[in-house]
Amino acid sequence: MKLFTKALGLLLLLINCTFQAHGMARVPPDSAIHLPAGMARCNQVTIAWKSTAADTALYKGKRSLLVLQAVSTATAAPEAQSGTSYIPSSFFGAGQQLGPGQFVVYADTGHVATISGLQPNTAYRADVIAYYDSITFMMGSLHYANPDPAVIDTSVSLYFTTPGCSTSTPPTRGASGASANVIDCSTATLTVNRGNGDGRLMVIQRVPSGSLGAFLSTEPQSGQFYFPNNLYGRGQSLGPDAYAVALGADSTTTLYGLIPGERYKFVAYEYLNERDGAGANTNANPGYAAPVDTAYFDVPLCGTTEPQTAATNLVQTDTTATTIRITWTNGSGTGRIVVLSPLTNIGGLLLPTQNTVYPAAAFGQGGQTRPGAFVVYNGRDSAATITNLQPDTYYQAQVYEYNEAADGTPTYLLSQAPAYGLVKTYPAPAAVAPSKIRFHFSEPFTYYDGITLISWKPGTGTHYLILAQEVRPGRGPLFQPVDGTFYNQRTNNDMTPASRLSGSTYLLSRKAYTSASDTLIYLRNASMGHEYEMAVVEYVLDGNGLPVYTSSTPMNFRTGRFAPSLKGSLVNNEPNLRFSVSAQYHSDYFQIYASEDNTRFTSVGTRIPVTQDSVMSSVSLTQNLSLITVPTYYRVELHHRDGEHVYSNTLLLTPSKPLPVELIRFTGRLGAGNQATLNWATASEKNSAYFEVERSTDGQRFVVAGRANAAGTSTQQRSYELLDPQPISQLTYYRLHQVDLDGSNTYSSVITLRPGPLDLQLSVWPNPATTGQRAQLRLSGLRELASPVQVTIRSVLGQVVRQQTLAAAPVVDWSWSLAGYSPGLYLVEVQTSAGRQVQRLQVQ
């Protein structure tokens, strides 16, 4: 038999389907099938062959399928299907059939098989079919992988005839005391007393209405074994409606699948196997003793009639690593159940118990017809999707028809074979760990509290855990979660005792992925300036609903530190600097830097060592510097032992100088709408180019409000006026900047203008905003500046999203990031000594 590939696609069907593939090369078949010398007996034979694997990496998992059939006029070559897994049995007639009478007796990696259960003086045909667990095909530069069994070729068939059996000696005492205990309308327990043989063959026969059971044949042939099955009608036949139900040393068995309302005959034949020359049991050529007793019993009717026809044609369709969809052709029942069991439970029964209603659910969670056999569907449809399965696993599925009695109890069709199929899930895709963990910012609130933003790229998990610990000398790695274990510590993104997982590791968050914002986390309660190690651990749920973990590579980060706050003034053009820091951790020294252009800074003075490197409260220092003659910018560096340095705000100090012109006055006044008009007058000017009026809200950082051309050189009094186009809303500083024709410049003294009182007003923009933007807040009209401004952002459900404390000022401006904000309505609340203001913010 040759199976070749066809064009245009790779169709993968797991069970009972044939796949087509692109560009399959011919590979060598198995060959040299033969009977080793002396290995043929009257009811048992050993067959050997040469197993030849393809010499290519594209073919994986070489196996051989041995198919055996009795020779008749209808003998045909077996047709194995690619994509189908077959169940073998070394007892002829008990394995899966490829066609009528074609039984699979071997399916593995070897090249020798011993088959029993044969009949003496009978011709047989054996075929070896080579197949592979998986094949990768090439079409051009592309690879197509088929994970299912793939038939490649067959060897030359072997024909042989079993010899006759020698005269069998039966036991001297047969089985006796045959009895039957009827359990329900399809089940009975059969019992006999042992004779003195090696075992006994139990036979059940349906007695037709009006017949005398004593005259119906059930006698076995001497020298032959019969394969049994404890489902009525499935074992080997010994006569009209007579079937082997048990074979071996046991003296009791349970029989299933009896037809309700029928009468049955039960007999047991004690047998003795042939002995060799040394008197050892050959386990062959049995001789049977006639039964001592015969039992007759009647099976009652069920609550209603059995369906007349069984479901058929069970086919697997859509498949993933954990789900399978199956379809079938319905029988004549009013409903049906689907029973699923792992292939490892192949020796167990799947059939249901009469009059029992089984709840259906995901695999492993519904009712069980037998241990390990779960009901995964109960209804009237002809298709079902089965979930909660293990990846890369075989299952056996059966569909049982039923009719419902008036009281709702089902009568299952057990006397006919149900729709049956062997199904298999795909292998689980390789897990991809979360990656690209990024540290965005960290802002301290106090020594022991702050907020840190971390993000990451998700892997293939459906849920995640965030683990973290402080890095210290001698401390071990982060705790690694154990597969199959849930961790239920309280999680609130903070490092508190309630969230401690194991040792020094904290479980900060535990969630399922639901949106893109689930890859951001704000860590809280981490001490300022400390180093931490963090990992994102993802997991998926296996077929039993338990977690399987995949961890990212841990990332180290350091939480933020407080920067110094710098203030200062000039006393006779000598800078007096005052700086403070709210808390310190492992700080080393302060260093002052100065610049005339606010770009190139150089250190001034000596380093100021820190007397206590870790301080939980505020520390303030004062430093006097040398006289300055030009405007100078200052900032303070706080250096730490680990090499990190943070800088204060920049402070501009401007020394007083006489103007190159004789300035009589520089004044200002406020007009309508708090718009400032600046006036100045000169008695004389020399080489004067222009004047600039500069404005500042803090007396340190000035911007140009307007320009007026100067007179150049003049000995007469001249007056100037300039209107500031921007209304002022708080105390505002103004100074006059005079520039000469040669580029030299001087500054006047500073004047201030204070606007009239305004009502307290809160503005938030943009509104609506989008996730990831920065939002702006402005509070104006604040008169009482002693108490700070408290900002609280809440969700529409009242949950606090963020809090911030701002310094009070006539105009308070603040911006913040909306990264991680879910779409929805938020309330921005500002609490001041003058009252409470609330604005709505819509995030899209």
ZAVEXVO-637026 format. One record per residue (C-alpha): y, x, z; residue in one letter. Coordinates in steps of 0.02 Angstrom, whole numbers, plus 32768, in hexadecimal, padded with zeros to 4 digits. Layout:
% ZAVEXVO-637026
YXZA/...
% end
This chain:
% ZAVEXVO-637026
800080008000M/80AA80457FD0K/814F8009801CL/81EA804D7FC7F/82A280357FE5T/83187FC47F88K/83D47FC97F6BA/847A7F927FB6L/845E7F878071G/83F67FA3810AL/83B57F008153L/83707F188203L/83067E8E824CL/82AF7EBB82EDL/82197E4782F2I/81B17DF3826CN/822D7E2781E5C/82247EA48157T/82B27F208142F/82F37F6C80A1Q/83478014809DA/839F808C8029H/835281257FDBG/82AD8135803CM/824781CA8000A/818A81BC7FF5R/8131820F8087V/8079823B8099P/800181B380D5P/7F7781C88154D/7ED281F98104S/7E1C822E811AA/7DE781938179I/7D2F81A081ACH/7CAA8178822EL/7C7C82128295P/7BC282328296A/7B6081CC8316G/7BF981638347M/7BC180BC82FBA/7B6280408368R/7B327F8D834DC/7BCF7F4983A1N/7C3E7FE183B5Q/7C818066833EV/7CF380FF8344T/7D67811D82B1I/7DC681BF828FA/7E4A81EE820EW/7EC8827481E4K/7F78824A8221S/7FFB829D81B1T/80B2829A81E5A/814482A6816BA/818E83558162D/8243831B8178T/82B982FB8208A/82E2824F81C1L/823D820581FFY/822681F582BCK/818F81C38325G/80F681CA82B3K/806F814A82E0R/7FD281008291S/7FA180498286L/7EE580288278L/7EB97F7B8233V/7E047F3A8232L/7DB97EA181DDQ/7D0C7E5F81B8A/7CE07E6A80FEV/7CD67DC380A3S/7CFD7D7F7FF6T/7DB17D648033A/7DCA7E168070T/7E7A7E548047A/7EE17EEF8069A/7F467EDD8109P/80047EC980F0E/80617F158183A/811A7EE8818EQ/81A17F6881ACS/820D7F3B8240G/817A7EEB829DT/81207F318335S/80697F018345Y/80007EEC83E2I/7F577F4383D5P/7EB37F268431S/7E1A7F948425S/7DAF7EF58439F/7D9C7EB48388F/7DED7E098376G/7E617E19840CA/7EF07E7983BAG/7F7F7E358352Q/7F537DF882A3Q/7FA97E348204L/7F4F7DB081A1G/7EBB7D3B81BDP/7E317DA3820DG/7E967E468201Q/7EA47E8682B4F/7F0B7F1A82F2V/7E947F878359V/7F028021836EY/7FBD804A8366A/7FEB80F583ABD/800581AE8385T/7F4D81E58385G/7ECA81EC82FCH/7E2B81A88350V/7E0580F8838DA/7D6A80A583D8T/7D587FEB83B5I/7CDF7F77840FS/7CB37EBF83FCG/7C657ED68350L/7BD07E74830FQ/7B2F7ECD82DEP/7AFB7EDA8228N/7BAB7EAD81F0T/7C197EFD816AA/7CCD7F2B819BY/7D667F728146R/7DDF7FE881A1A/7E8E80198166D/7F03809B81B3V/7FBC80798198I/803B810181BCA/80E180CD8209Y/817581198264Y/81D880E182FBD/827D80FE82A0S/82BB813C81F7I/8365817C81BET/838B81608106F/840A81BD809BM/8473816F8012M/84E781F37FCEG/853882438066S/851B81AA80D4L/849081968154H/844280EE8181Y/83DA80E68220A/834D80678235N/8313805D82EBP/827C7FEE82C4D/81C8801A8297P/81BB804181DEA/811C80398176V/810B80C880FBI/805E80C680A9D/7FA580A580C8T/7F0D811280B4S/7E7380EF804EV/7E12806480A2S/7D6E808480FDL/7CDB800C80EBY/7C4880158165F/7BBA7FAA81A6T/7B847FA3825BT/7ACB7FC2827CP/7A5C7F4182CDG/7A4A7F3D8388C/79AA7F6C83E0S/79507EE78443T/79BE7EB984D7S/79737E9D8582T/79C27E0B85DEP/79D97E06869CP/794C7DBD8702T/79BF7D488760R/7A437CE48707G/7AEC7CA68745A/7ADF7C0587AAS/7B467B848807G/7BC07B648779A/7C527AF687B4S/7CFF7AC4877BA/7D967A9487E5N/7E187A34877FV/7EC97A6687B2I/7F3279FB873DD/7F2A79A98693C/7F147A518638S/7ED27ACC86BAT/7E2E7AE78716A/7DDD7B6F877FT/7D2B7BA1874CL/7CB07BF087C7T/7BFB7C2E87BFV/7B847C90882EN/7B597D3D87EDR/7AAC7D6687AAG/7A677E1787A6N/7AB77E508702G/7B4A7EC286DBD/7BBC7E2C86C3G/7BC77D7D8680R/7C0E7D2385E9L/7C647C7E8616M/7C697BFD858CV/7CC97B588586I/7CA67ACF8508Q/7CFE7A2B84E8R/7C83799B84E5V/7CB4791D845DP/7CB77866848FS/7C09781C8483G/7BB378C68478S/7B33790D84EEL/7B6F79B88523G/7ABF79F88540A/7A9C79F58486F/7B397A578453L/7B1A7B118436S/7B737B9484A2T/7AEE7C1D849FE/7B2B7CCF847BP/7AD37D468405Q/7A747DD28458S/7AC77E7C8443G/7B767E388424Q/7C0F7E348494F/7C8B7DA48482Y/7D437DBC84A3F/7D7F7D3E8522P/7E247CE58541N/7E497C7385D3N/7EB07C048561L/7E3A7B81851BY/7E1A7B9A8461G/7E5F7C4C845BR/7DBF7CAB8486G/7D327CD4840EQ/7CCD7C3E83D6S/7C147C288406L/7BFA7B7A83BCG/7C517AD58399P/7CEF7AD38407D/7C9B7B588475A/7D007BF484A4Y/7CEB7C8F850FA/7D657C8285A2V/7D2E7D148610A/7CC27DB085FCL/7C9E7E2E8683G/7C6F7E418739A/7CDD7DB5877DD/7C8D7D1287B5S/7D277CA387ACT/7DB67C878730T/7E437C0C8711T/7E417BB2866BL/7EE27B73861AY/7F107B0C8583G/7E8E7A838597L/7EAB79E28537I/7EDD795385ACP/7E6178C485B8G/7DCD79288572E/7D20795385B9R/7CE47A0985C1Y/7C437A6885DAK/7C3F7B0F8639F/7BB07B8E8635V/7BA07C468662A/7B2A7CC58613Y/7AF87D5A867EE/7AE47DF88614Y/7A997EA68626L/7AD57F3885BAN/7A617FB38564E/7A35805485C5R/7A278100857AD/7999817B8594G/79DE81AD863EA/79EB80F88674G/7AAB80F68668A/7B08805A8632N/7B3F806B857AT/7BB47FD48588N/7B6A7F9784E4A/7AE07F27849EN/7AE17EA18526P/7A4C7E308546G/7A767D818585Y/7A167D178603A/7A197C5B85F0A/7A8F7C008669P/7A407BB78705V/7ABF7B2A8718D/7B377ACB86A8T/7BD87A7986E8A/7C2E79E58696Y/7CDE79B186C4F/7D66793B8687D/7E1C796A8672V/7E9578DE86A2P/7F22789F8638L/7FD178E38658C/8069787B8687G/8082785D85CDT/802E7894852DT/8034794684EDE/809E79688453P/8030796683B8Q/80747A038364T/80AD7AA983ABA/814B7B098381A/81347B8F82FCT/818C7C1B829EN/81E57C75832DL/825E7CF282DEV/82D87D6D832BQ/83867D6E82DCT/84267DB1832BD/84077E4383A1T/84697EB58414T/84367F2F849CA/84307EA2851DT/84227E0084B9T/83AC7DB4843AI/83BB7D1383D8R/831A7CBF83A0I/82F87C288332T/825A7BC18319W/82197B2582C7T/820C7A978344N/81697A3D8364G/815A7983838CS/818E798C8444G/8229793A848AT/825C79E484CDG/82227A9684DER/82337B30854AI/823E7BE78518V/81E17C608589V/82057D1A8581L/81A67DA985D1S/81B17E6885C0P/812C7EB28551L/80F07F1685E8T/80B57E6D862CN/80477E548593I/7FAD7E3485FCG/80017DA48655G/800F7CEF8621L/80B17C9D85EDL/807A7BE785E4L/80CC7B688658P/807B7AFA86DCT/806D7A4286B0Q/80E779C68700N/815C7A548731T/82147A5786FEV/82557B0886E5Y/830F7B3186EDP/83497BA1865FA/83C37C318672A/83E27CE4863BA/83467D4E863DF/830E7D7486EEG/83747CE68738Q/831C7C4686FFG/82797BF88738G/81D77C5A8727Q/813B7C0F86D8T/80D97CA58713R/81117D43876FP/81867DA086F9G/81897D138677A/82357CC1867BF/82707C1F862AV/830A7C4C85C4V/83217BA78568Y/82F97AEF858DN/83387A6C8513G/83287A1B8469R/83717A9F83F3D/83137B168382S/83737BB483AFA/83A67C10844CA/84097CAC847AT/83B67D0F8505I/84247D7E8572T/84137DFB8601N/838E7E6385A9L/836C7F1C85B7Q/839A7F8C8523P/83137FCE84AFD/828C7F6084FET/82027EF384B6Y/81E87E4184F4Y/816B7DB984C8Q/81B27D0B84ACA/81597C6384A4Q/819A7BB48481V/813D7B2484D8Y/81577A7084A0E/815779E48521Y/816879288532N/81BE78DB85C9E/816B78568635A/81CE77C3867AA/81F37825871AD/823878B886B5G/81A3792C86D0T/816B798B8635P/80BF798D85E4T/80B37A348588Y/804C7A5184ECL/7FD57AD6852CL/7F3B7AAF84C4S/7F8C7AF98427Q/7FD57BA5840EA/80927BA68429P/81107BF883B6A/81027CB183E1Y/81627D4D83B8G/817B7DFF83EFL/82357E2683FAV/82957EC58420K/83477EF08454T/83AC7F7A8403Y/83C2801F845FP/845D802584CBA/84EF807E8478P/8519812584C5A/8594810D8552A/864281558533V/869B818B85D1A/8751816185F3P/87C581EE85BES/8879822885A8K/88AA820B865DI/896682248665R/89DD823B86F7F/8A8281E586CDH/8AF081EE8767F/8AEA81F38824S/8B7781BA8895E/8B7381CB8953P/8BB6814489C7F/8B90819E8A6AT/8B2882358A9BY/8A8981CB8AA0Y/8AB2814B8A1BD/8AE081478964G/8AAA810988BBI/8A518168882FT/8A2F81268780L/898B815C872BI/894681218683S/88A681448621W/884A811A8581K/87B780A685A4P/870680D18572G/867C80568549T/866A800D85F8G/86967F598624T/86CF7F7D86D6H/87218012872CY/8738806587D4L/87C680DB8803I/87908165887BL/880381E488CCA/880782658957Q/888082E78997E/885A8398895DV/883E840D89EFR/87E884B88A00P/872D84A58A1DG/872983ED89F1R/869E83B3897DG/86AF835488D8P/86D5829C88C7L/864B822488F7F/85E681EA8860Q/85AF81338861P/84F481148858V/84AE80A787CDD/84747FFE880CG/84ED7FFD88A1T/858C7F9688B2F/86197FD9891EY/867A7F528977N/86FF7FB089DAQ/87A77F5989E3R/88127F948952T/88CE7F868943N/88FC802688E6N/8920807D898BD/88CC810689EFM/88A980AF8A94T/881080B68B06P/87D4800E8AC4A/87C480578A14S/876380F48A49R/86C580FD89E0L/866781968A1DS/869F82358A72G/874F82578A37S/874481E9899AT/87A981488991Y/878380B38920L/8831808188E5L/88097FFA8866S/87747F988824R/878D7F238790K/874A7EE086EDA/87A97F0D864FY/88097E738616T/88A57EB585BFS/88FB7F548586A/895B7F5E862BS/88B67F7B8686D/88C480338655T/895B804E86C8L/8958805F8783I/89E180788804Y/899A80DE8895L/89E980C2893ER/89EA811289EBN/89CC81C389ABA/8A2882478A11S/8AB9829B89B7M/8A9C83458966G/89DF83438985H/895E836C8900E/88DC82E788D5Y/884282DB8868E/88228239880BM/879C81F48796A/878381528736V/86CE81158743V/8698808B86CBE/85FB802386D2Y/859A7FA08672V/851D7F2486BAL/84677F3F868DD/83E97EB7866CG/83D97E978726N/84957E85873EG/84A57F2F8794L/85257FB68769P/8504805086FFV/859280CE8719Y/85EA814986A4T/867081BA86EES/8707821086A1S/872F82C786BDT/879382CE875FP/884E82F28752M/88BA834987D4N/896E831587F2F/89F583328874R/8A5D82A488BBT/8B1982A888AEG/8B9082F9892AR/8C3E82CC8962F/8CCC83248907A/8D66835C8969P/8E0182F08967S/8EA18353894AL/8F538328897BK/8FEE83968990G/90A983AD8988S/912E84338970L/9198847589FEV/922284E189B5N/91B484F3891AN/912285338984E/908184CC896BP/9033847D8A05N/8F84844089D7L/8F1C83C88A3FR/8E6783A78A0DF/8DD5834D8A5DS/8D1F83218A39V/8CC3828A8A7DS/8C1E82E48AA2A/8BC983878A74Q/8B1783C58A57Y/8AF2847F8A47H/8BA584A78A16S/8BDE855C8A0FD/8C9B856F89F6Y/8D3B852189B0F/8DA085768927Q/8E4C854188E7I/8E74854F882DY/8F1D854587D5A/8F56852B8720S/8FFB851886C6E/8FAF84B98632D/8F288453868BN/8EA684AC861FT/8E9285618654R/8E79856B8711F/8E73860A8778T/8E49861E882ES/8ED9863488A8V/8EC986708959G/8E25869E89AAT/8D87863889C0R/8D8785C78A56I/8CD985D18AA5P/8C8585348AE7V/8C6385448BA0T/8BDC84BB8BA4Q/8B7C84A88B00D/8B3C83F78B1FS/8BB5837A8B69V/8B9C82BE8B6CM/8C5582948B8BS/8CFA82BD8B36S/8D44836D8B3EV/8DFC83928B17S/8E5384398AF2L/8F0584728ACFT/8F3B85088A66Q/8FE8854F8A41N/900385B189A0L/908A86218958S/912C85DD890EL/9124859A885BI/91AD859387D7T/915785298752V/90F38487875CP/904384B68794T/8F9E84588799Y/8F258471882AY/8E718443884DR/8DF1847188D2V/8D3D84A688B6E/8CB684858939L/8C288500891AH/8B7684E6895CH/8AE8855B8988R/8A7A851988FAD/8B018547887AG/8B47849A885EE/8C04848A8864H/8C6F83EE8865V/8D2A83E38845Y/8DB3837B8891S/8E3583178834N/8EC1837A87E0T/8F6A83808836L/900E83AA87DBL/909C83F68840L/9145840A87E9T/91C9847F8835P/9280844D8838S/92F384AC87BEK/93A8849E8787P/93B5845186DCL/93FE84BD8650P/948084338645V/94F683F686CBE/94A4835286FCL/951982D98753I/949C8251877CR/93EC820F8754F/93D1815A878AT/936880C5875FG/936780098775R/92EC7F7B8757L/93147EEC86E5G/92BC7E4E86B2A/92007E5A86B4G/92067EF7871FN/923A7F5F8689Q/9292800286BCA/933580448670T/935880FD8691L/940B8141868CN/944B81F28698W/94EB82508673A/951683068653T/95BB83618670A/958D83E985F3S/94FA84218587E/94CB84C58533K/944884D484AAN/93F8843384E6S/937783E7846BA/933C834384B9Y/931482E7855AF/926E82968588E/925D82158611V/91B282268664E/915B81A286CCR/90D281B08754S/907C813687C8T/904181BA8843D/90CE823B883CG/905682BE87F5Q/901A828C8748R/90B1826586D7F/90B2821D8627V/9144821185ADV/919C816785B4A/921E818E852EG/928B821284D9R/9345822384B9A/939A82A8844CN/9412831B84A9A/94C2834E8474A/949184048457G/952C8459849DT/95B683F484F0S/963F840C8571T/966483548581Q/961082D485F1Q/958782758594R/952281DD85CCS/946E81AF859BY/9403811385B2E/934980F4858EL/92E2805585A2L/922D807085DAD/91CA7FFC8565P/913F7FE585E5Q/91657F718679P/91347FBB8720I/90C57F61879ES/90CA7FDC882FQ/91308068887AL/915880DA87E4T/919B818C87DEY/921681C78756Y/92598274872BR/92C382BC86A1L/927A83458632H/92FF83AA85D7Q/92CA84198545V/9338849F84F7D/934184D28442L/92DC856F8469D/9250850884B8G/92798530856DS/927B849985DFN/92AA845E868CT/928A83C286F7Y/92FE8359875FS/92D68318880BS/9265827D8817V/92A881CD8834I/92408132885DT/924B807C882DL/91EA7FF38887R/91CA7F4D882DP/91EB7EA78880G/915B7E5088D8P/90D67E028867L/904A7D89888DD/8F9D7DD688AAL/8F417DD08802Q/8E917E0587CDL/8E5F7E288718S/8DB37E5886D3V/8D967E89861CW/8D467E89859FP/8D087DDA85C4N/8C8B7DAF8583P/8C3F7E5E8583A/8B997EA38545T/8B147F06859FT/8B3B7FC18599G/8BF97FAD858CQ/8C737FE58611R/8CD17F598666A/8D837F6B86A8Q/8DD17F1F8745L/8E8B7F1A8772R/8ED47ED38813L/8F937ECA8818S/90127E8A8893G/8FC47ED7892FL/90497EF989B3R/8FE47F238A4EE/8F997FCE8A2AL/8F4C7FF98AD4A/8E9F7FAE8AB5S/8E2D7FE08A24P/8DFA7F698999V/8D447F2D899DQ/8CF67EFF88F4V/8C527E9E88F1T/8BF67E6B8851I/8B767DE18864R/8AFE7D8987F0S/8B0E7CCD87D9V/8A807CBD8858L/8AE87D1888DBG/8A887DBC88D3Q/8AF77E5688EFV/8AF27EC18851V/8B737F448884R/8BF47F68890BQ/8C867FE18904Q/8D128012897CT/8DB9803E8929L/8E5980848972A/8EE480048982A/8F788015890BA/8FFA7FA388BCP/8F8B7FA68821V/8ED27FCA8837V/8E717FFA879AD/8DB580158795W/8D30801A870ES/8C7480158718W/8BDD801686A4S/8B7D7F778679L/8AE07FDB864DA/8A497F828695G/8AA57EDC86ACY/8A3A7E4A866DS/8A967DCA8601P/8AE37D42866BG/8B777D1186D8L/8BB77D858762Y/8C3D7D6B87E6L/8CB87DFA8805V/8D007DE688B4E/8D907E4F88F9V/8DB47E4689B4Q/8E5B7E8D89F2T/8EC97E7C8A8CS/8F2D7DFF8A25A/8E997D8F8A00G/8E067D778989R/8E097D7088CBQ/8D747D40885CV/8D5E7D4D87A0Q/8CC87D1C8735R/8C7B7D9E86C1L/8C067D688636Q/8B8A7DEF85FCV/8B347DD28555Q/
% end
